[in-house]
Amino acid sequence: MPSLLQSTHLRAAQSRTKGLQSSQFQSRSLQAALQQSKKSLARKLVHGTLLMGLCWSQFALAAEDPKPTPEGQLPLNELRTFTEVLDRIKNAYVEPVDDKTLLENAIKGMLSELDPHSAFLEPDAFKDLQVSTSGEFGGLGIEVGMEDGFVKVVTPIDDTPAQQAGVEAGDLIIKLDDNAVKGMSLGEAVKVMRGKPGTDIVLTIIREGELEPLKITVTRAVIQVKSVRGYPIDDGYGYIRISQFQVHTGQNFNKAMDKLEAEGPLKGLILDLRNNPGGVLDAAVDISNAFLDDGLIVYTKGRIADSELKFNANEETRVKDIPVVVLVNGGSASASEIVAGALQDRKRAIIMGTNTFGKGSVQTILPLHNNRALKLTTARYYTPNGRTIQAQGIVPDIVVEASKVTKLKSRKGFKESDLQGHLENEEKSDEDQANAKNEDKNKTNQEKDSDRFREFLEKDFQLREAINLLKGIHIHQTF
């Protein structure tokens, strides 16, 4: 009595030997076909490592049963298709391809079709991911994703070659040097953009509002991201910029607050999360906790038990009692949206700017053997009020579009200093003016950095609106 598997292959062999008249020859042909079919199938099963544990009888049953696969059982028809495709590629592709390459490409394709953030990380990519969370890595200094087959710039990182060269959030990169991006995976594109510090790469970019593609030359460098910067603003207001959430962002935030408070009591604070692509979840919780003294900050929901997490604030609040404005835009993603959403839901800050990016998914890094890893989306973020961030983002309380501020040329008026024989200002002699020039030459890097912030402040419309709002709140509270 033949087994189910033998029956299946006997019928297939019979169809292939149709027209043969000799029953003895037919029997020998069927036996040979059966043996050859078994060998071919065994070879395919070895190639397709996903088929471990698959028994012969199950495979035969699947060939006869086209019904949908019940949950929890192997989709045997699809697995057979996979092994057949693998075998066809190995035998018929124009150039030889080894099993290792085919299987790794299959894994990459499997993950790339899930969502834009899941990926198979080869050793170099895994190492880069580990290094980036510490704040130092090599490359151009841009956070990227994929859109319609092109590399999309989520945001350029502060003070990096990409930002200095003029790359902007929302840019679509269509060529890297002379290589078309279409057809590349995100990992392949990132690999091309990385390289030896000091070498150049030409990015061909499509930008909204531009009629022709732009070509921007960027010089690669070792990227050292300073995630937190703080500056005092006149009249007792403070400004803190977080460019990325790293392991030590919470500690660096506290240090920036110490410096601001050393200047005197703060009347209000601006937290700038614009073009912040996110980063470490724990850092986002730390920053949220700096403004909240209890209650829920964020929670996650997924299919497995480990993905069901809740993060609550404790009493270690760093910023108390003063009004806060959080600046966001389309480049604010992930951890930035967690902070903005928590402070908005808890009525602790006013969110100003434009709608955020909308990345509300959690990626878990699952290390594999041979220094590889899986970056897999395992959950979604939710704000304290149960709002999902995914594909929606955080809508600001006050929408302020980014605008360029230019000073209008005004008619020069007639002043006291224009009168002939006017008295000099006794508080500022020529010697004082000379000393001021010398002081400017001897400024420290920190002082020069502060001067650059002043210039930035003059041109940043959203930031100036945030300052005006803080001043208005303070005036209202003093009535």
Secondary structure as GFF3:
##gff-version 3
##sequence-region A 1 479
A	DSSP	alpha_helix	4	16	.	.	.	ID=ss1
A	DSSP	alpha_helix	23	47	.	.	.	ID=ss2
A	DSSP	three_ten_helix	49	51	.	.	.	ID=ss3
A	DSSP	alpha_helix	56	64	.	.	.	ID=ss4
A	DSSP	alpha_helix	76	92	.	.	.	ID=ss5
A	DSSP	alpha_helix	99	112	.	.	.	ID=ss6
A	DSSP	beta_strand	119	121	.	.	.	ID=ss7
A	DSSP	alpha_helix	123	132	.	.	.	ID=ss8
A	DSSP	beta_strand	136	139	.	.	.	ID=ss9
A	DSSP	beta_strand	142	147	.	.	.	ID=ss10
A	DSSP	beta_strand	150	156	.	.	.	ID=ss11
A	DSSP	alpha_helix	161	165	.	.	.	ID=ss12
A	DSSP	beta_strand	172	176	.	.	.	ID=ss13
A	DSSP	beta_strand	179	180	.	.	.	ID=ss14
A	DSSP	alpha_helix	186	193	.	.	.	ID=ss15
A	DSSP	beta_strand	200	206	.	.	.	ID=ss16
A	DSSP	beta_strand	214	219	.	.	.	ID=ss17
A	DSSP	beta_strand	221	224	.	.	.	ID=ss18
A	DSSP	beta_strand	228	233	.	.	.	ID=ss19
A	DSSP	three_ten_helix	234	236	.	.	.	ID=ss20
A	DSSP	beta_strand	237	242	.	.	.	ID=ss21
A	DSSP	alpha_helix	249	262	.	.	.	ID=ss22
A	DSSP	beta_strand	268	272	.	.	.	ID=ss23
A	DSSP	alpha_helix	281	289	.	.	.	ID=ss24
A	DSSP	beta_strand	296	302	.	.	.	ID=ss25
A	DSSP	three_ten_helix	305	307	.	.	.	ID=ss26
A	DSSP	beta_strand	309	312	.	.	.	ID=ss27
A	DSSP	beta_strand	324	328	.	.	.	ID=ss28
A	DSSP	alpha_helix	335	345	.	.	.	ID=ss29
A	DSSP	beta_strand	350	353	.	.	.	ID=ss30
A	DSSP	beta_strand	361	367	.	.	.	ID=ss31
A	DSSP	beta_strand	373	382	.	.	.	ID=ss32
A	DSSP	beta_strand	398	399	.	.	.	ID=ss33
A	DSSP	three_ten_helix	416	418	.	.	.	ID=ss34
A	DSSP	alpha_helix	430	441	.	.	.	ID=ss35
A	DSSP	alpha_helix	445	459	.	.	.	ID=ss36
A	DSSP	alpha_helix	461	478	.	.	.	ID=ss37
###
